[in-house]
Amino acid sequence: MPKDMTWRQAIETILRAAPGALHYTEITDKIIQGKMRTRLGATPAATVSAQLSMAQKKDGASCPIKQLGRGLYVWAAGGAIVPPVSTTTTATAPETPVEEASEEQNTIISSFGMFWRRSAVEWVQTPKLLGMQEIGSDPVDFSKQLGIYLLYDGREVIYVGRATERPLGRRLYEHTLDRLSTRWDRFSWFGFLPVSEKGELGTLPEAHIAKFIVPTIEAILIEALEPRQNRRRGDDLAAVEFIQKEDPAIAKKLFKQKMMEAVDKLT
């Protein structure tokens, strides 16, 4: 059975075959689609970005991967055509830990989720708010995330709140019991705590550089409210978006409910 490529091998294979520059998120998608790795971790796009950055720092001017712009990379090994790396190779160099490849992040918001469904969460005192960076990547539980959140009635924002003294999961759970309990069906959130490759939430930075605060606030408002006259999304929001993953407890609950209904029909 073919072994997983290292992240570096997979990145080089994709860039060699590409007709031009690719954004690191496109590289990530192609690695996943090509099934070059079965172990993706919780943050595959961030891992690819970090590996690209590390390759340039480590190899310097001799690095065959060149950065053309913000997040854009191209294969430029002297114009030579290099055959793709085989997925069946048995002698591969040990993969460099992602921790060594981490880029310096001058961002306030580390991660966010847009228009997540209330119905996809099992609302208990400590709910699981599960999200994935990519389909197939390991889920992350954001219930203990700190940050800002919005509640929606359809697509209309009806409430903006903050999760600081109490984490996101707890604050949202409280809104299933308070005066807003019947008013909202979706929510978005913007988190401060960083996410590791293992899917663990980090600690809150002690301070943020002032020059990043205003662009971040503007980016959050553009991303959350989608004003029609803004021609671009929140480009200064350097955070990673996570798509929602339904809590497995929901499926179990529905299965149990259907079984009980079936038994009732037989009696």
DAQUI-V948239 format. One record per pair of residues at least 12 apart in sequence whose ideal C-beta (glycine too) atoms are under 8 Angstrom apart, sorted by the first residue. I is the first residue (numbers start at 1). J is the second residue. If there is no record, write none. Layout:
i:I j:J
i:I j:J
This chain:
i:2 j:87
i:2 j:88
i:3 j:87
i:3 j:88
i:3 j:89
i:3 j:90
i:3 j:92
i:4 j:36
i:4 j:37
i:4 j:38
i:4 j:39
i:5 j:36
i:5 j:37
i:5 j:85
i:5 j:87
i:6 j:92
i:6 j:93
i:6 j:95
i:7 j:37
i:7 j:47
i:7 j:48
i:7 j:51
i:7 j:95
i:7 j:98
i:8 j:51
i:8 j:55
i:8 j:95
i:8 j:96
i:9 j:36
i:9 j:85
i:9 j:92
i:10 j:31
i:10 j:34
i:10 j:36
i:10 j:37
i:11 j:27
i:11 j:31
i:11 j:48
i:11 j:51
i:11 j:52
i:11 j:55
i:11 j:65
i:12 j:64
i:12 j:65
i:12 j:75
i:12 j:85
i:13 j:34
i:13 j:36
i:13 j:84
i:13 j:85
i:14 j:27
i:14 j:30
i:14 j:31
i:14 j:34
i:15 j:27
i:15 j:65
i:15 j:73
i:15 j:74
i:15 j:75
i:16 j:75
i:16 j:81
i:16 j:82
i:16 j:84
i:17 j:84
i:18 j:74
i:18 j:75
i:20 j:74
i:21 j:68
i:21 j:69
i:21 j:72
i:21 j:73
i:21 j:74
i:22 j:72
i:22 j:73
i:22 j:74
i:23 j:71
i:23 j:72
i:23 j:73
i:24 j:45
i:24 j:48
i:24 j:49
i:24 j:52
i:24 j:71
i:24 j:73
i:25 j:45
i:25 j:48
i:25 j:71
i:27 j:48
i:27 j:52
i:27 j:73
i:28 j:44
i:28 j:45
i:28 j:48
i:28 j:134
i:29 j:134
i:31 j:44
i:31 j:48
i:32 j:44
i:32 j:134
i:32 j:135
i:32 j:136
i:36 j:87
i:40 j:134
i:40 j:136
i:40 j:137
i:40 j:138
i:41 j:98
i:41 j:137
i:41 j:138
i:41 j:197
i:41 j:198
i:41 j:199
i:42 j:132
i:42 j:133
i:42 j:137
i:42 j:138
i:42 j:139
i:42 j:140
i:42 j:195
i:42 j:196
i:42 j:197
i:42 j:198
i:42 j:199
i:43 j:133
i:43 j:137
i:43 j:195
i:43 j:196
i:43 j:197
i:43 j:199
i:43 j:240
i:44 j:133
i:44 j:134
i:44 j:137
i:45 j:133
i:45 j:134
i:45 j:240
i:46 j:133
i:46 j:195
i:46 j:197
i:46 j:240
i:47 j:98
i:47 j:101
i:47 j:197
i:49 j:71
i:49 j:103
i:50 j:98
i:50 j:101
i:50 j:102
i:50 j:103
i:51 j:96
i:51 j:98
i:51 j:101
i:52 j:65
i:52 j:67
i:52 j:73
i:53 j:101
i:53 j:103
i:54 j:96
i:54 j:100
i:54 j:101
i:64 j:76
i:64 j:77
i:64 j:78
i:64 j:82
i:98 j:197
i:99 j:197
i:105 j:194
i:105 j:238
i:106 j:209
i:106 j:212
i:106 j:238
i:107 j:212
i:107 j:216
i:107 j:237
i:107 j:238
i:107 j:239
i:108 j:192
i:108 j:208
i:108 j:212
i:108 j:213
i:108 j:216
i:109 j:147
i:109 j:190
i:109 j:191
i:109 j:192
i:109 j:216
i:109 j:219
i:109 j:220
i:109 j:237
i:109 j:238
i:109 j:239
i:110 j:191
i:110 j:192
i:110 j:193
i:110 j:194
i:110 j:195
i:110 j:239
i:110 j:240
i:111 j:131
i:111 j:142
i:111 j:145
i:111 j:191
i:111 j:194
i:111 j:195
i:111 j:239
i:111 j:240
i:111 j:241
i:111 j:242
i:112 j:188
i:112 j:189
i:112 j:190
i:112 j:191
i:112 j:223
i:112 j:237
i:112 j:239
i:112 j:240
i:112 j:241
i:112 j:242
i:113 j:129
i:113 j:131
i:113 j:142
i:113 j:188
i:113 j:189
i:113 j:241
i:113 j:242
i:113 j:243
i:113 j:244
i:114 j:188
i:114 j:223
i:114 j:224
i:114 j:241
i:115 j:152
i:115 j:155
i:115 j:186
i:115 j:187
i:115 j:188
i:116 j:129
i:116 j:131
i:116 j:186
i:116 j:187
i:116 j:188
i:116 j:189
i:116 j:244
i:117 j:185
i:117 j:186
i:117 j:244
i:117 j:246
i:118 j:176
i:118 j:184
i:118 j:185
i:118 j:186
i:118 j:187
i:119 j:185
i:119 j:250
i:120 j:244
i:120 j:245
i:120 j:246
i:120 j:247
i:120 j:250
i:121 j:172
i:121 j:247
i:121 j:250
i:122 j:247
i:122 j:249
i:122 j:250
i:122 j:253
i:123 j:172
i:123 j:173
i:123 j:176
i:124 j:173
i:125 j:170
i:125 j:173
i:126 j:143
i:126 j:169
i:126 j:170
i:126 j:173
i:127 j:143
i:127 j:169
i:127 j:172
i:127 j:173
i:127 j:247
i:128 j:141
i:128 j:143
i:128 j:169
i:128 j:247
i:128 j:249
i:129 j:141
i:129 j:142
i:129 j:143
i:129 j:145
i:129 j:168
i:129 j:169
i:129 j:172
i:129 j:189
i:130 j:142
i:130 j:244
i:130 j:245
i:130 j:246
i:130 j:247
i:131 j:242
i:131 j:243
i:131 j:244
i:131 j:245
i:132 j:242
i:132 j:243
i:132 j:245
i:133 j:240
i:133 j:241
i:133 j:242
i:133 j:243
i:135 j:243
i:138 j:198
i:138 j:199
i:139 j:199
i:139 j:245
i:140 j:195
i:140 j:199
i:140 j:201
i:140 j:242
i:141 j:199
i:142 j:168
i:142 j:169
i:142 j:189
i:142 j:191
i:142 j:201
i:142 j:242
i:143 j:167
i:143 j:168
i:143 j:169
i:143 j:170
i:144 j:167
i:144 j:168
i:144 j:169
i:144 j:193
i:144 j:201
i:145 j:163
i:145 j:167
i:145 j:168
i:145 j:169
i:145 j:189
i:145 j:191
i:145 j:192
i:145 j:193
i:145 j:201
i:146 j:163
i:146 j:164
i:146 j:167
i:146 j:168
i:146 j:191
i:146 j:192
i:146 j:193
i:146 j:204
i:147 j:162
i:147 j:163
i:147 j:168
i:147 j:189
i:147 j:190
i:147 j:191
i:147 j:192
i:147 j:193
i:148 j:160
i:148 j:161
i:148 j:162
i:148 j:163
i:148 j:189
i:148 j:190
i:148 j:220
i:149 j:161
i:149 j:162
i:149 j:163
i:149 j:168
i:149 j:171
i:149 j:172
i:149 j:187
i:149 j:188
i:149 j:189
i:149 j:190
i:150 j:187
i:150 j:188
i:150 j:189
i:150 j:224
i:151 j:175
i:151 j:180
i:151 j:183
i:151 j:184
i:151 j:186
i:151 j:187
i:152 j:184
i:152 j:185
i:152 j:186
i:152 j:187
i:152 j:188
i:153 j:183
i:153 j:184
i:153 j:185
i:154 j:185
i:154 j:186
i:155 j:186
i:157 j:224
i:157 j:225
i:158 j:180
i:158 j:183
i:158 j:184
i:159 j:175
i:159 j:180
i:159 j:183
i:159 j:184
i:161 j:175
i:163 j:189
i:168 j:189
i:168 j:191
i:172 j:187
i:188 j:224
i:190 j:220
i:190 j:223
i:190 j:224
i:190 j:239
i:191 j:239
i:192 j:204
i:192 j:205
i:195 j:240
i:215 j:236
i:216 j:236
i:216 j:237
i:218 j:234
i:218 j:236
i:219 j:234
i:219 j:235
i:219 j:236
i:219 j:237
i:220 j:234
i:220 j:237
i:221 j:234
i:222 j:234
i:223 j:237
